[in-house]
Amino acid sequence: MDSSTASAGNRRASGRTRLAAPLYQLITQRLTEEIRTGVLPVGGLLPPEVELCKRFDASRYTVREALRTITERGLLVRRPGAGSVVVAAEPPTAFTQSVKSVEELMNYPPDTFRENVSNRLVVADKALAQLLCCEVGMRWFRISAIRRTQSSPDPLGWTDIYVLPRYSRVVEAADHAQTHVYQQIERLFGEATARARFEIFASRIPTRLARPLKVASGTPALTFVRRYFGASGENFENSVTVHPERRFTYSMDVHREPVRS
């Protein structure tokens, strides 16, 4: 083989090396660049997955992996039934919170307690199933309570705690009003929390809670949804807490870190 042939062979090999990146990464780069330059504008929708598959001659799995990567970078929000919405042209600055336990995330003052109002079995209708991310018709044992503090006459909020019916005896625990229910379940039944998920969103006081919370119906509120999962992945407890405005402040310390591509 002469030197010119060898050189051409090396160029072809080099080209193959450059093209060896997984297809989903190439799709990620192309869509990210189009978002950055405004070809895909902020507030707009990405083309449907089917169109992206045709455009890039890729499988739906490959396209979804690219969209997942772009979503993790903070450029997209994927909404079931609505598609992928562009929410930023550049990756946002990342701030992280370091916590050692679930208790640190609760952030309630140490003198708070629950005052139980009612306990009963309920069956999830469509609205409750959507809130709890469970199937319609699923049975839960609901513990409804007002959260109070020794230092204020006004309630901090209303909490509906939904546990699997087999754990309903937690209401009989002597320390039930002061101890987190997931801790009682672990102590009484051996169901340890392997994972917890927290959601916070703005809401309004529903009519049924206006009187017990001593506020007008429809006034602004902050709602917390906490989900607890066992080692098997089963969701064994959900709590939904509604705080009237200015009754409770959720705060955290965060540390700035670079965003990794």
N, C-alpha and C positions, 0 to 999 in steps of 0.2 A: 504493500500500500504506500503510495507516495504521500508527501507532506500535505498537498492540497486536499487529497481525499481524507486524510486523517483530520485535517482542520474542519472540513465540512461535517464529518462524523461527530466531532466534538461539539460543533454548534448545534447539531440536531439533538444530541444528548443533553446539552445545556438547556435547549428549549423545552425538552420533556421535563426536566427538573423544575423549570420555572412554572410549568403548567400542572405540577403535581399537587397543588393545593386542592383540598376537597371542594366540590362544587358549591356546597352551602356557604363556604367562606367567600367564594367569588360573588355569589348572589348577595351576600351580606355587604360586601364592599361596594357593589354597584348600586344597591338600593340606598345605602348610607350616603353615598356621594350625591345621589339624586335628591335625597332629603336635604342635605347640606346646601346644595345649590338652588333649591326651590323648585326643581322639576316636580317633586312631590311636596307640596306646600304644607306648612303647619296648619292643622285643622282639617286637612283633607283626608280622604280614605285611600289606602293602598288598593291596587287592583285585586280582585278576588284571587284566591289561591289557584283556582283552575287556570286563570289567565297567566299567572306567574309561572305555573308549571309549563305551559305552552311556550312562553317567552324564553325561558331558560332551558327548555328541553330537560326538565328535571322532574323527579317524583314528588308527590305531595309531601312525603316525609322530609325530603331535602329542603323544600321550600319552607316547611314549618320550622325546621331547625334554624334556617336563616332568620326567619321572623322572630323566633325565640331569642336569638342573639341580639338582634336590634332592639327588641323590647327590653332586655336586660340592660342595655346601654342607656335606657331612658328616652328613646326617640319615638317609641310606639306605645300605644295602649291597645290591647286586643280585647274586644268586647264581643261575647257570644251573640250571634245574630245580627251584629252591626258591622263586623269587619275590623280591620286594623287601622286605627286613627293615628296620624302623625301629631305628636304633641310637643316636639322640640326639634330644632335644626342641628343642635350641637349637644353632645352628652353633658348632662348637668353635673355640677360638683357633687361629689358623694360625701355624705356625713354619716358616720357610724356611731351607734350607741353600744357600749359594752356593759353587760349586766351579768351578774353571777347567779341569779336565780329568778324564777317567775315572780316572786314576791316584790322584787325591785321594780318590775313593770307595773305592778298594781298601783303603787304610788299613793295609797290612801294613808291619811294620818293615823298614828298608832291608837288613837282613842275612838276610832270609828267602830260601829257594830251594826248588825242587821236586826231589824225588828220584824219578825215574820208576820205576815198578814193572812196568808192562806197556803195550803198545800193540797194538790190534787193531781190525779192522772189526766192528761190531755192527749188528744189525737191531733197530729199536725194537719191543718188544712193547707191550702195552696200558699197563703201568705206566710204562715209560720214555717212551712217547709222551705220556702225561698230564703227566709231569714236565717234558719238554722242549717241550710244546705243539706237537708235530709229528704227522704221520700215522703210524699203525701200519704197520710195514714199511719205514719210511724208514731208509736206511743212513747210519751215522755212523762216523767213525774216532775211537775212544776212547783217550785218553791218561790212564792212571791213575797218580797220583803221591802221595807223602807230602810235605806242606809242612813244612819244618824251619826252624830258626833256629840261627845259630852260637852263641847264648848259652844254649841249653837242650837237654838231652838228650832231652826228650820232644817228640814231633811236635806241631805246631800243629793239623794236621788232614789229612784225606784229600780229594784232589781228583780228580774224573772230568771231563775236558775232552772235549767232543764237537765235532769240527769236520767240515765237509763232506769226504768222501773225497778230493776233488781237492787238499786242503790238507794231506794227511798228511805231506808232506816237512818240515813244521816241526820234527819230532823230530830231524832231521839238523842243525839249526842249532847252531853252536858255543855260542851263548849261550842255548840252549833252556831250561836250568834256572833262569836268573835273569831272563829277559825274559817279559813277558806274551805269551801266545800270539797274542792279537789284534794285537799290535804286530809279531810275526814274520810273521803273514799279510799285514799291510799292506806290510811291507818286501820279502817274497819274492814276493808275488803281486799287489800293487797293490790289494788289497781293503781300502779304508779304512773304518773304523767311522763310520757316519753317526749311529747311535743305539744306546744301551745301556740295558738294563733290569735292575734289581737287585731281588731278592726275598730277604727274611730271615724265617726262621720257626723256632720251637722244634721239636726232634725228639729222637730217641733213637738211640744208637749201634747200627747193625745188627750182627748176629752176625759177618758176614764182615769187618767193620772193627775188631772188638774187639781182636784180637791185634796187628795192625800199629799201632794207635793206643795200645796199652798201657792199655786201660781195660776195664771189664766191659761185656758186652753189655747193652743196654737202658738204660744210664746216660744222663742228659740231655745234649743236644748242641744246637748252633746251626748251622743249615744256611743257606748262601748259594747262591742260584742267580743266575748272571749270563748275560745273553743279549746277543749282539752282532749288529747288523744293518748291512748295507752300504747304499750309495746307492740300490740298486734295491728295498730293503725286505727282501731275503733274509736270513734268519737263518743266518749262516755259522758261528757258534760258540756253544756253551753250556758253562758250567762249573758243576759242583755240588760245593761244598766243605762237608764235615762237620767241625765243630770240637767236640771234647769240652769239657764245662763247665770253666770257669776256665783254659782254655788260650789263649783269644783274646777280646779285648774290642773291640767296634766302638764308636767314639765319634765325635761330630760336634759342631760349633758351629752353633747355629741362632739366627735373629733373629726377633723377634716382629713380625708385621705384621697390620693389620686385615683381617678377612675381607670380601671384596667380594661383594655379593649378585648 
